[in-house]
C-alpha cells in the first residue's frame, strides 16, 4: 500500500507536533522542578536562621542567669551569620 503525498505530510506534521509537545512538557517540568528546589532552599535557609536565633537566645538566657544583672546585653547576630558558643571566662571556669 502506498501513501499519498498529502497523507505523508499529515503524518510528518503529527510527528513534529508530538515532538514539540514532548519538548514543551520536559521544559515545563524542568522549570517547575527548579522553582520547587529554589523554594526549598529558601525555606531551609529561613529555618536555619530561626534555629540559630533560638540557640543564641537559649545560650544568652543561661549566661544571663549565671552573671549579675548589671552585665551588658549582647545584641543578637545579624541575619546569615553563624552563632558561636561564648568562650569560657575566668568567672565561669572558677565556678566549675
C-alpha positions in Angstrom: 0.0 0.0 0.0 1.4 3.4 -0.9 0.8 6.6 0.8 -0.4 9.7 -1.0 1.8 12.8 -0.5 -1.0 14.5 1.5 -1.2 11.6 3.9 2.6 11.5 4.3 2.7 15.3 5.1 -0.1 14.9 7.6 1.8 12.1 9.4 5.0 14.1 9.4 3.1 17.0 10.8 1.7 14.8 13.6 5.1 13.5 14.5 6.5 17.1 14.6 3.6 18.2 16.7 4.1 15.3 19.1 7.8 16.1 19.4 7.1 19.7 20.1 4.6 18.8 22.8 7.1 16.5 24.4 9.8 19.2 24.3 7.4 21.7 25.9 6.5 19.2 28.6 10.1 18.4 29.5 11.0 22.1 29.5 8.0 23.0 31.7 8.8 20.2 34.2 12.5 21.3 34.4 11.3 24.9 35.2 8.8 23.7 37.8 11.5 21.5 39.4 13.9 24.4 39.6 11.3 26.6 41.2 10.5 23.9 43.8 14.2 23.4 44.6 14.7 27.2 45.0 11.7 27.4 47.4 13.1 24.5 49.4 16.5 26.2 49.7 14.9 29.5 50.8 12.8 27.6 53.4 15.8 25.7 54.7 17.8 29.0 55.0 15.0 30.6 56.9 14.7 27.6 59.3 18.4 27.6 59.9 18.5 31.3 60.8 15.5 30.8 63.1 17.2 27.8 64.8 20.4 29.8 65.2 18.5 32.6 66.9 16.7 30.2 69.2 20.0 28.6 70.2 21.5 32.0 70.7 18.6 33.1 72.9 18.9 29.9 74.9 22.7 30.4 75.4 22.2 34.1 76.4 19.4 33.1 78.8 21.7 30.6 80.5 24.6 33.1 80.7 22.5 35.9 81.9 21.2 33.8 84.8 24.7 32.9 85.9 26.1 36.5 85.7 24.9 39.5 87.6 22.1 41.7 86.2 24.5 44.7 85.6 26.3 42.9 82.8 25.6 44.5 79.3 23.3 42.7 76.9 24.8 41.3 73.8 23.0 42.1 70.5 21.7 39.0 68.6 23.7 38.1 65.5 23.0 39.6 62.1 20.9 37.6 59.6 23.0 35.0 57.9 25.8 34.9 60.4 26.9 31.9 62.4 26.4 31.8 66.1 29.3 30.6 68.1 29.3 29.5 71.7 30.7 32.1 74.0 34.2 31.4 75.3 34.7 30.4 78.9 35.6 33.4 81.1 37.5 33.3 84.4 34.2 33.6 86.3 32.7 30.5 84.7 35.9 28.5 84.8 36.4 29.2 88.5 32.8 28.4 89.4 33.1 25.0 87.8 
